[in-house]
Amino acid sequence: MKTIPIEELNINRGTYNALKEAGISTANQLHKLNDKKLLAIHEIGPVRRKIIKNAIAETRGALIDLPPIDW
């Protein structure tokens, strides 16, 4: 399975910083979070959640081995 760093995702600086603060450094880690866990991250609200979901959807082809997203 390919590991994609969050630096390669199509997300803005604020979203990136919030994810880094939470210790998330790869798209694979993001993929494992459900909506509730994602929204529990400080500075992640509905708008940033949508940015993250769109970025993950764009990378699905590279993350072929991953199961369906649980959100």
C-alpha positions in Angstrom: 0.0 0.0 0.0 1.3 3.4 -0.9 1.7 6.0 1.9 0.8 9.5 0.9 2.0 12.4 3.1 -0.6 15.0 3.9 1.8 17.6 2.2 0.7 16.0 -1.1 -3.0 16.4 -0.4 -5.0 19.3 -1.9 -5.7 21.0 1.5 -5.2 24.5 2.7 -2.5 25.6 5.2 -5.0 25.9 8.2 -6.2 22.3 7.6 -2.7 21.1 7.2 -1.6 22.7 10.4 -4.6 21.3 12.3 -3.8 17.8 11.1 -0.1 18.1 11.9 -1.0 19.4 15.5 -3.1 16.2 15.9 -0.2 14.0 14.9 -1.6 13.0 11.5 1.0 12.9 8.8 -0.4 10.6 6.1 -3.6 10.2 4.1 -3.7 6.6 5.3 -4.1 7.8 8.9 -6.8 10.2 7.8 -8.6 7.4 6.0 -8.9 5.5 9.2 -10.8 8.3 11.0 -14.6 8.4 11.0 -16.5 11.7 11.0 -16.7 11.8 14.7 -13.0 11.4 15.3 -12.2 13.8 12.5 -14.4 16.5 13.9 -12.9 15.9 17.4 -9.6 17.3 16.1 -9.0 20.8 17.3 -9.6 23.4 14.5 -11.4 20.8 12.3 -15.0 21.8 11.7 -17.5 21.0 8.9 -15.7 23.1 6.3 -12.3 21.6 6.9 -13.8 18.2 7.1 -15.2 18.7 3.6 -11.8 19.8 2.4 -10.2 16.7 3.9 -12.9 14.4 2.5 -12.4 15.8 -1.0 -8.7 15.5 -0.7 -9.0 11.8 0.3 -11.4 11.2 -2.5 -8.9 12.6 -5.0 -6.3 10.1 -3.6 -8.5 7.0 -3.7 -6.7 5.7 -6.8 -3.4 5.7 -5.0 -4.8 4.1 -1.9 -6.3 1.1 -3.7 -5.7 -1.4 -0.9 -7.7 0.6 1.6 -11.3 -0.4 2.6 -14.2 2.0 2.0 -14.3 5.2 4.1 -16.5 5.0 7.1 -18.1 8.5 6.9 
